[in-house]
């Protein structure tokens, strides 16, 4: 988190009047973006800074360990994406047992008022806070009236009649419906990881970059996808990505293997991100290596066509 707009913990924040948006913001989807953009505009109108407060782990990891969902983004990706929404500052707070047990009044005082001097608080209409999620948008309004801030609960956005939520996006990614996920996110779903050595089958004519990703991050359903392979320097390469176990070769472990189109070079050990723009087909087991190679070539051609479009 080298971005100077991102800090870990409220103790590193200089107290100053702020408009605050707060939430876990997994995926930073279109609904989350609306909340943050609303806060940024309000801060500009008031002539104060805009601050996004998020958390270092999913609250359910503390409230009910083992029940937390797999995430749409790593923490680093989420913080960077929030910073890209135009806010002045992103604060990543530790969600721990002490925070969990704060009453709504204590949460407002210790998080919003004392360190951030909130003048306005912008959240989603379904925002809950405080011990046992006792606080709501109405609670914020009541507490703000005696603490010098106003509040706004932003109406949830919809796509195709479905309310956009991190839960719905996870379900779409799980099902391999990456285009629906993209409509909700406002960009293609992706995974971050490190390029590691695979089975060394470059002799097939289609060398792949094998991405090792966190088990805590949701990945698309097994299948073949067209998308882009991004590197930290901003370079992006079209790719065909297999999410699966290589059944033709008797594989058992799930792998994410990206064949970069029109690229050659050594990527081992490098950080990378693969996004998923189109689902080409299900994973298949082929009777021969020749049949597999023929199908991969067809996948590459179809990916080029779709990505050009």
GICOR-V201001 format. One record per backbone hydrogen bond with DSSP energy under -1.0 kcal/mol. NH is the residue of the N-H (numbers start at 0). CO is the residue of the C=O. If there is no record, write none. Layout:
# GICOR-V201001
nh = [NH,NH]
co = [CO,CO]
This chain:
# GICOR-V201001
nh = [5,6,8,11,12,17,18,19,20,22,27,29,32,33,34,35,36,37,38,39,40,41,42,43,44,45,46,47,48,50,51,52,53,55,60,61,62,63,66,70,77,78,79,80,81,82,83,84,85,88,89,90,91,92,95,99,100,101,106,107,108,109,110,111,112,113,116,117,118,119,120,121,122,124,126,128,130,132,133,134,139,140,141,142,143,144,145,148,149,151,153,158,161,163,168,169,170,171,172,173,174,175,176,177,180,181,182,183,184,185,190,192,193,194,195,203,204,208,210,211,216,217,220,222,223,224,225,226,228,229,230,233,236,238,239,240,241,242,243,248,249,250,254,256,257,258,260,268,269,271,272,273,274,275,276,277,279,280,291,292,293,294,295,296,297,298,299,300,301,302,303,304,305,306,307,308]
co = [2,89,91,8,9,116,48,119,50,52,24,183,28,29,30,31,32,33,34,35,36,37,38,39,40,41,42,42,16,18,88,20,90,92,57,58,58,59,63,215,73,74,75,76,77,78,79,81,82,49,4,51,6,53,93,95,96,98,102,103,104,105,106,107,107,108,112,111,17,17,149,19,151,153,123,134,101,129,130,128,135,136,137,138,139,140,142,143,118,120,122,161,158,156,164,165,166,167,168,169,170,172,171,175,176,177,178,179,180,181,273,271,211,269,209,200,201,257,255,193,213,70,172,242,280,240,277,238,236,272,234,230,228,226,258,224,256,222,254,245,246,245,243,241,208,239,237,194,266,192,229,190,227,188,225,225,223,223,287,288,289,290,291,292,293,294,295,296,297,298,299,300,301,302,303,304]
